[in-house]
Amino acid sequence: MGTVHLPEILLIVVVLLLIFGVGRISKIGGELGSGIRAFKDGLNGKQVPDSPEEENLEGDEKPQA
């Protein structure tokens, strides 16, 4: 009762695919990966920009008109 074997994992995956669909599952996976990456960068003390506009401003000293 304590372990999950291959048939149970496959059943869970099939049910998740039926409920959410392939596109939504991949989007959730991508967001989860970027969240984990941001968390690791935060632990290491790296500064992560909040928006793409901040990335452009950090590389260029002049603001765009």
N, C-alpha and C positions, 0 to 999 in steps of 0.2 A: 504494500500500500504506500510505501514511502518513495519509490522510484518511478520515474517516467521513462518508458521505453519507446523505441522507434515508432510503433503503430500509434501510440497516443500522441506523439509529436506530430506525425503526419496528419492525424485527424484534426488537431488544433490548427495546423497551417491551412488545411482545406477549408475549415469553417471560417477562419479569418479572411481568406481570399473571397469566399462567397459573400461575407458581410461587407467588407470594405472595398474589394476590387484591387487589381494589381497596381493601378496608378496611384491610388491613395496610400497603399502600403509602402510603395517606394518613396513617396513624398514624406511620409511619417519617418521612414528610416533615414532619409537625408536630413531632416530637421533634428532628429535625435543625434545623429553624428555631429552636426555642427554645434549642437548644444554641449555635447561632451568635449569637443575641441575647444570651445570657448571656456568651459570650466577648467580644463587643463591649463590653458593659457593664463587664466586668472590665478591659478595656484602658482604658476611659475613667475608671475609678476609682469607678464606681457600686457600691453595696453591694446585692446581690441576696439576699433571704431564702431560706433553704433549704427552709422549709416554710410552708404557709398559716397555721399557728398563729403563726409569728413575724411575719407581716404584721399580724395582728390586734393583737398586743402592741405593735408599733411605733406604731400609730395611737392606741391607748388606753393611758393610764398605769396603769389599774387592771386586774389580771388577772381573768379571768372565773372565777366560782365553779362 
